[in-house]
Amino acid sequence: MRVQRVVLNSRPGIHGTPVAANFRTEEANLPDKLNEGQVKVRTLYLSVDPYMRIRMNDYSGADFIKPWQLSEVIDGGGVGVIEESKHANWAKGDFVTYFNWPWQTKAILDGNTLEKVDPQLVDGHLSYFLGAIGTTGLTSFLGIKEKGHITVGSNQTMVVSGAAGACGSLAGQMNQNGHVILCGQISQYNNDMAHPPPLLPEVESILKTKNITRERFLLFDYKDKFESGILQLSQWFKEGKLKIRETVINGLENMGVAFQSMMTGGNIGKQIVRISE
């Protein structure tokens, strides 16, 4: 079977700005037969995310994130439907998600790597499992819950920095005894530096003077809380308490366009690419 896929065409360089031309769409062969434990899936939606920028380098700078290889298929968050199964837990028609979904129109995957998603949790909006009812929502929810030091009734102020690298200006806005949660720094991903980036001496002085703590948050340290977190986010969505916005581009051939747009602030809400209906 012939499928379309997206591979890494070139690297932007550790200080370069990624462009659509760094990605290439090509055709590839998919085996006709499945091995035991495998499933064939049709891709419905793919996600593009800021962390992917460091995967475009030879070395990602983070031990838990592997770099993409030139001329090899790219992967990231995806949602799809099973078309054929040789895995005991999966049947044709099941909707599934995977954090390392290949950027292909169809793919053969190890059934053990997939997670089932229930369309009823998102009122049929399956792309939400890549955003507000997925890792994006879990990052916000668990980051605040586990690292935010939030106390009910304490009249605290929470500042969310959309420019993720602007820790200095954020610290300058805070009162005494503040707390900064570090997760995502899109403005620094085109720079060759450690993650999280080091602070300037004057910013370090502000933190010390005002007794402001700074702590890193990694979502996958909290896998045991994912299931309950998804259910909570879904409940808030159904109750109208969680407002969800997306920017959707159609077509696998536009993955590079979507990525470039996301990295330059062209999206409102989660950037999604619709691959098929």
BANUDREN-443659 format. One line per field, with one value per residue (C-alpha): y, z, x. Coordinates in Angstrom, 2 decimals, always signed. Last residue first. Layout:
<torros>
v = Y,... $
w = Z,... $
u = X,... $
</torros>
This chain:
<torros>
v = +12.72,+12.77,+14.58,+17.52,+19.49,+21.04,+24.13,+24.50,+27.91,+30.84,+30.05,+32.24,+32.85,+32.38,+28.80,+27.80,+29.20,+27.33,+24.09,+24.53,+25.21,+22.17,+19.94,+21.30,+18.21,+16.20,+18.17,+20.68,+23.41,+23.86,+26.61,+25.53,+27.09,+25.36,+27.01,+24.99,+25.79,+24.84,+21.87,+19.48,+21.04,+20.95,+17.26,+16.52,+18.26,+16.19,+12.93,+13.74,+14.50,+11.25,+9.30,+11.33,+11.22,+8.15,+9.69,+12.51,+12.71,+12.86,+16.47,+17.90,+21.00,+23.07,+25.21,+28.83,+30.33,+34.02,+35.32,+38.94,+39.66,+36.22,+36.22,+39.80,+39.02,+35.99,+38.33,+40.72,+37.83,+36.73,+33.40,+30.15,+28.60,+25.68,+23.93,+24.55,+26.76,+26.84,+29.24,+28.62,+27.02,+30.14,+31.94,+28.64,+28.17,+25.41,+24.54,+26.53,+27.24,+30.50,+31.02,+34.30,+35.12,+38.90,+40.33,+39.42,+41.70,+41.59,+37.81,+37.73,+40.21,+38.01,+34.74,+35.90,+32.59,+31.38,+34.38,+33.55,+34.23,+33.24,+35.30,+33.84,+36.13,+34.64,+35.57,+32.82,+31.27,+27.93,+27.64,+27.22,+26.06,+25.95,+22.81,+19.87,+21.54,+24.31,+22.02,+19.25,+21.34,+23.26,+20.26,+18.03,+20.42,+20.36,+16.61,+15.78,+17.17,+20.73,+19.68,+16.43,+14.80,+17.89,+16.66,+14.03,+16.60,+14.03,+15.52,+15.50,+12.74,+11.04,+10.44,+7.97,+7.60,+4.36,+4.49,+3.01,+1.66,-1.96,-2.07,-1.72,+0.48,+0.16,+3.55,+5.55,+9.15,+9.49,+11.79,+8.94,+8.94,+9.27,+10.49,+7.95,+8.16,+5.69,+5.49,+1.95,+1.25,-2.12,-3.83,-3.50,-5.36,-8.72,-7.21,-8.30,-5.32,-3.57,-0.10,+1.44,+5.12,+8.00,+10.58,+11.96,+13.51,+13.50,+11.68,+12.54,+9.99,+9.70,+11.78,+13.45,+12.03,+13.52,+14.23,+12.20,+13.94,+12.54,+13.33,+16.99,+19.14,+17.90,+16.90,+16.89,+19.61,+19.29,+17.65,+21.02,+22.53,+19.70,+21.21,+23.98,+21.64,+20.40,+17.96,+15.43,+14.55,+11.71,+9.17,+5.82,+2.95,-0.54,-2.60,-4.83,-7.44,-10.36,-9.15,-7.24,-7.83,-5.44,-3.63,+0.17,+1.64,+5.27,+8.52,+11.87,+15.11,+17.07,+19.23,+21.83,+23.70,+24.78,+26.97,+26.64,+29.70,+29.02,+29.16,+25.40,+24.90,+24.80,+21.06,+19.63,+17.40,+15.84,+13.41,+13.68,+10.66,+9.74,+6.17,+3.48,+0.00 $
w = +8.23,+7.12,+7.90,+9.95,+11.23,+14.68,+16.32,+19.80,+20.82,+18.48,+15.90,+13.87,+16.72,+14.78,+15.88,+15.21,+11.67,+10.86,+12.18,+10.29,+7.03,+7.61,+8.25,+5.11,+2.92,+5.55,+4.71,+6.40,+8.84,+12.14,+14.74,+17.93,+20.84,+23.87,+26.69,+29.93,+32.34,+29.87,+31.96,+29.22,+29.10,+32.89,+32.86,+30.09,+32.02,+35.12,+33.16,+31.48,+34.87,+36.40,+33.57,+33.49,+37.21,+37.15,+34.24,+36.49,+35.66,+32.04,+32.47,+33.37,+35.62,+36.56,+39.69,+40.40,+43.88,+44.55,+47.85,+46.67,+46.98,+45.75,+42.70,+41.82,+42.15,+39.85,+37.34,+37.54,+37.08,+33.86,+34.13,+32.53,+29.86,+30.95,+28.90,+28.15,+25.28,+21.52,+20.59,+18.32,+21.24,+23.40,+22.54,+22.80,+26.47,+27.77,+31.43,+34.23,+37.23,+38.99,+42.68,+44.51,+48.09,+47.69,+44.81,+41.17,+38.13,+38.07,+38.12,+34.95,+33.24,+34.03,+33.11,+29.58,+27.91,+27.67,+25.82,+26.72,+30.37,+32.73,+35.93,+38.89,+41.73,+45.15,+47.21,+49.78,+49.58,+48.26,+48.37,+45.14,+45.50,+41.70,+41.34,+41.51,+40.77,+38.50,+36.43,+36.61,+34.98,+32.45,+31.38,+31.41,+29.08,+26.59,+26.97,+26.17,+26.76,+25.94,+23.09,+21.27,+22.73,+21.52,+17.96,+18.56,+18.75,+19.09,+22.21,+23.86,+26.44,+24.13,+21.56,+23.96,+23.44,+23.58,+24.23,+21.89,+22.50,+23.01,+19.59,+17.87,+14.87,+11.13,+9.57,+7.42,+6.21,+7.72,+10.27,+12.62,+16.00,+18.87,+21.62,+20.63,+20.35,+19.56,+18.17,+17.77,+14.44,+13.76,+17.04,+19.61,+22.80,+21.25,+18.67,+15.05,+14.01,+10.88,+10.23,+13.64,+13.88,+14.46,+16.86,+16.85,+18.99,+17.37,+14.75,+11.76,+9.09,+8.24,+5.60,+8.27,+11.76,+14.41,+17.77,+20.85,+23.86,+27.39,+27.49,+26.69,+24.60,+21.43,+19.68,+15.89,+15.93,+14.60,+17.87,+19.53,+17.50,+18.44,+21.91,+20.32,+19.26,+16.04,+16.48,+14.05,+13.35,+11.62,+10.79,+9.53,+11.62,+10.93,+14.09,+15.30,+18.04,+15.66,+12.41,+9.90,+6.16,+3.21,+4.30,+3.84,+0.96,+0.93,-0.77,+0.00,+1.87,+2.89,+5.96,+6.48,+3.58,+5.92,+7.84,+11.13,+12.36,+12.80,+15.90,+16.29,+12.55,+10.46,+9.82,+6.47,+4.84,+7.99,+6.70,+6.09,+4.89,+2.15,+1.78,-0.89,+0.00 $
u = -12.10,-8.47,-5.19,-6.41,-3.41,-3.74,-2.23,-3.74,-5.09,-4.69,-2.03,+0.30,+2.72,+5.97,+6.67,+3.06,+3.17,+6.38,+4.90,+1.63,+3.48,+5.67,+2.65,+0.94,+1.43,-0.43,-3.57,-5.86,-4.85,-6.68,-6.20,-7.90,-9.77,-11.23,-13.17,-13.16,-16.00,-18.72,-19.84,-18.78,-15.32,-14.96,-15.89,-13.41,-10.63,-11.43,-11.53,-8.21,-6.63,-7.86,-6.25,-3.01,-2.21,+0.03,+1.93,+3.18,+6.89,+5.76,+4.65,+8.05,+7.86,+10.91,+10.95,+11.83,+11.36,+10.84,+12.21,+11.97,+15.69,+16.75,+14.52,+15.43,+19.15,+18.84,+17.21,+20.16,+22.59,+20.83,+19.06,+20.17,+17.94,+15.73,+16.88,+20.55,+21.55,+21.80,+19.02,+16.04,+14.16,+14.46,+11.20,+9.33,+10.14,+7.85,+7.41,+9.01,+6.78,+7.71,+6.83,+6.38,+7.32,+7.24,+5.22,+5.59,+5.92,+9.74,+9.70,+7.65,+9.94,+12.90,+11.22,+10.49,+11.33,+7.75,+6.40,+2.77,+3.61,+0.80,+0.58,-1.32,-2.42,-3.21,-6.27,-5.56,-9.03,-7.81,-4.02,-2.05,+1.56,+1.74,+3.84,+1.41,-1.93,-0.62,+1.58,-1.00,-3.73,-1.62,+0.45,-2.62,-4.42,-1.56,-1.05,-4.65,-8.13,-7.03,-4.77,-4.12,-7.24,-9.14,-8.56,-11.24,-14.04,-16.86,-18.40,-14.95,-15.45,-17.94,-15.21,-13.54,-9.80,-7.84,-4.12,-1.54,+1.97,+0.91,-0.73,+2.62,+1.91,+1.33,+0.70,-1.70,-1.64,+1.83,+3.45,+4.31,+2.52,+4.98,+2.61,-0.05,-3.83,-6.58,-10.10,-11.41,-13.12,-11.50,-10.68,-7.92,-7.06,-6.16,-3.82,-3.88,-5.93,-7.17,-8.61,-7.89,-8.78,-6.43,-5.08,-1.56,+1.18,+4.59,+6.63,+8.78,+9.66,+13.34,+15.13,+17.31,+16.87,+14.60,+16.22,+15.24,+13.70,+14.25,+17.97,+17.40,+19.74,+18.05,+21.26,+21.45,+18.78,+15.21,+14.12,+14.75,+11.91,+9.56,+9.16,+7.06,+4.24,+2.66,-0.21,-1.62,-5.25,-7.10,-4.40,-5.61,-4.32,-3.07,-2.55,+0.27,+0.38,+0.87,+2.39,+0.31,+0.20,+0.23,+3.38,+3.26,+5.24,+6.30,+5.35,+6.95,+6.32,+9.41,+10.02,+12.78,+11.13,+8.31,+10.71,+12.60,+14.54,+18.22,+20.41,+20.88,+20.71,+17.53,+17.96,+16.97,+14.34,+12.91,+10.30,+6.57,+4.56,+2.14,+0.99,+1.28,+0.00 $
</torros>
